Amino acid sequence: MQNNNKISVDLKPNKYDVIIGADLYANAAQYITPLLARNRLIIIADENAWALHGDRFSASLRAAQIEIFVVRVASGETSKSFASFERVIEEILAHGVERTDVIVAFGGGVVGDLTGFAAGVINRGVGFIQVPTTLLSQVDSSVGGKTAINARAGKNLVGIFHQPRLVLADTTSLKTLGSRDIMAGFAEIFKIGLINDAAFFDYCQTNAEQIIANNGPERQYAIEKAIAAKAKIVIEDEFENGVRATLNLGHSFAHALEAATNYDETALRHGEAVAIGIGLAAKFSVKSGVLDTQIAQVIIGFIKDCGYYEQIAVAFSNSADTNQNFAPEKLLATMCHDKKNSGGQINLILLNSIGDAYVHKNAPKQMLLEFLHGECESRFSPQYN
Ligand SMILES: NC(=O)c1ccc[n+]([C@@H]2O[C@H](COP(=O)([O-])OP(=O)(O)OC[C@H]3O[C@@H](n4cnc5c(N)ncnc54)[C@H](O)[C@@H]3O)[C@@H](O)[C@H]2O)c1
């Protein structure tokens, strides 16, 4: 159990631990057994993650005489649909789940969001454990209790707050992750620095190569730092009535871009969209007169150097009906459905500076539309004009 670190999310009455470290699965039973009312466990697993790491995870549980039932979920955002939600719910119920059982989410943010929501409503709420297997889910989605599926009107519009009972972030599982999924997770890491920790953004800039390339100490530090920062914000504002909203930096734009690509993660991963969304938020912060142009250029330059703009350029030019899907009016319409909005007004997370994000209430729609026109014309180029 060497090199494992624990971060406590000290919510009342739902305090839980996030355990981070290499080869955690070898001790999975030791962490999970205290949470079980009986020796059985239903696991909702991403098909890819389970094929690669399921044996490693289940070995320790089987050795502890825990009977396991696995419900496999297809990889990808389409699994956050009503149809997939219904299937998963029915399968969990068919396995005879009881109110005192806990179920496990084994996979990335998709499976974590889907399982958390299912756990929150089955039998009016059963416990669940997050076993995040992607970088993005380890540093972000597995912590904080936001669960949701997607609706036609937009992403994550149907869900509840339901905190996990435990998070097991085994960094060994990241070794099989593709480079685009590493980059998607990295976006949610440096986002934390931009929100409230300029020194951490500096660290991400200086150590980007190592964090991206391997499971070394730089990545371990970045994962722990991001989780600790998120936990702190969640403890302060569990239900997002204030500061927690800043964690959505870049997300209003990102969700519009994801909708424009029909949530096709081969075109654009959620984290890749977040990186571009942060660039757009930085530009819009300048337009709104709150952020210095030079600082925006530093942020956008970093996002460009990481390669995220190449991805949006490909997504844009590959879109069969580019003009329709990426139409500024359509992007704005998606942004109008965002959960942060209130009173029919669009609320955005903008930046005063690096390490200083805030909720910008009532962003002028006409100004936003003109801004989106410019961005669509330049095909979301990092260039500044
Ligand atoms: N609830 C929250 O607070 C929150 C926060 C951020 C993002 N999200 C949600 O998270 C989702 C994105 O999560 P994600 O980036 O983890 O995507 P994902 O769950 O789709 O996983 C990405 C890909 O990695 C594969 N995979 C998973 N583990 C693997 C492993 N160890 N090795 C190899 N491949 C593996 C999956 O099969 C999938 O193809 C979005 O739906 C987003 O809305 C939720």
PDBQT file of the ligand as one rigid body, heavy atoms in Angstrom, charges set to zero:
ROOT
HETATM    1  N1  LIG A 401     -19.872  14.501 -12.819  1.00  0.00    +0.000 N 
HETATM    2  C1  LIG A 401     -18.952  15.410 -13.000  1.00  0.00    +0.000 C 
HETATM    3  O1  LIG A 401     -18.643  16.210 -12.110  1.00  0.00    +0.000 OA
HETATM    4  C2  LIG A 401     -18.225  15.463 -14.319  1.00  0.00    +0.000 A 
HETATM    5  C3  LIG A 401     -17.078  16.257 -14.450  1.00  0.00    +0.000 A 
HETATM    6  C4  LIG A 401     -16.394  16.230 -15.647  1.00  0.00    +0.000 A 
HETATM    7  C5  LIG A 401     -16.837  15.433 -16.693  1.00  0.00    +0.000 A 
HETATM    8  N2  LIG A 401     -17.962  14.687 -16.534  1.00  0.00    +0.000 N 
HETATM    9  C6  LIG A 401     -18.424  13.809 -17.605  1.00  0.00    +0.000 C 
HETATM   10  O2  LIG A 401     -17.423  12.822 -17.834  1.00  0.00    +0.000 OA
HETATM   11  C7  LIG A 401     -17.539  12.345 -19.166  1.00  0.00    +0.000 C 
HETATM   12  C8  LIG A 401     -16.162  12.237 -19.783  1.00  0.00    +0.000 C 
HETATM   13  O3  LIG A 401     -15.404  11.336 -19.005  1.00  0.00    +0.000 OA
HETATM   14  P1  LIG A 401     -14.118  10.598 -19.621  1.00  0.00    +0.000 P 
HETATM   15  O4  LIG A 401     -13.254  11.598 -20.274  1.00  0.00    +0.000 OA
HETATM   16  O5  LIG A 401     -13.570   9.770 -18.545  1.00  0.00    +0.000 OA
HETATM   17  O6  LIG A 401     -14.736   9.767 -20.827  1.00  0.00    +0.000 OA
HETATM   18  P2  LIG A 401     -15.238   8.257 -20.958  1.00  0.00    +0.000 P 
HETATM   19  O7  LIG A 401     -15.885   7.766 -19.740  1.00  0.00    +0.000 OA
HETATM   20  O8  LIG A 401     -16.023   8.247 -22.227  1.00  0.00    +0.000 OA
HETATM   21  O9  LIG A 401     -13.890   7.445 -21.188  1.00  0.00    +0.000 OA
HETATM   22  C9  LIG A 401     -13.058   7.782 -22.276  1.00  0.00    +0.000 C 
HETATM   23  C10 LIG A 401     -12.628   6.538 -23.066  1.00  0.00    +0.000 C 
HETATM   24  O10 LIG A 401     -11.656   5.829 -22.311  1.00  0.00    +0.000 OA
HETATM   25  C11 LIG A 401     -11.977   4.437 -22.276  1.00  0.00    +0.000 C 
HETATM   26  N3  LIG A 401     -11.356   3.942 -21.054  1.00  0.00    +0.000 N 
HETATM   27  C12 LIG A 401     -11.778   4.080 -19.773  1.00  0.00    +0.000 A 
HETATM   28  N4  LIG A 401     -10.827   3.660 -18.928  1.00  0.00    +0.000 NA
HETATM   29  C13 LIG A 401      -9.801   3.232 -19.675  1.00  0.00    +0.000 A 
HETATM   30  C14 LIG A 401      -8.505   2.715 -19.388  1.00  0.00    +0.000 A 
HETATM   31  N5  LIG A 401      -8.063   2.601 -18.135  1.00  0.00    +0.000 N 
HETATM   32  N6  LIG A 401      -7.688   2.379 -20.412  1.00  0.00    +0.000 NA
HETATM   33  C15 LIG A 401      -8.098   2.552 -21.702  1.00  0.00    +0.000 A 
HETATM   34  N7  LIG A 401      -9.284   3.058 -22.045  1.00  0.00    +0.000 NA
HETATM   35  C16 LIG A 401     -10.125   3.405 -21.040  1.00  0.00    +0.000 A 
HETATM   36  C17 LIG A 401     -13.473   4.398 -22.366  1.00  0.00    +0.000 C 
HETATM   37  O11 LIG A 401     -13.936   3.161 -22.869  1.00  0.00    +0.000 OA
HETATM   38  C18 LIG A 401     -13.749   5.544 -23.343  1.00  0.00    +0.000 C 
HETATM   39  O12 LIG A 401     -13.593   5.089 -24.663  1.00  0.00    +0.000 OA
HETATM   40  C19 LIG A 401     -18.466  13.294 -19.892  1.00  0.00    +0.000 C 
HETATM   41  O13 LIG A 401     -19.718  12.688 -20.061  1.00  0.00    +0.000 OA
HETATM   42  C20 LIG A 401     -18.585  14.465 -18.936  1.00  0.00    +0.000 C 
HETATM   43  O14 LIG A 401     -19.810  15.135 -19.054  1.00  0.00    +0.000 OA
HETATM   44  C21 LIG A 401     -18.646  14.678 -15.370  1.00  0.00    +0.000 A 
ENDROOT
TORSDOF 0
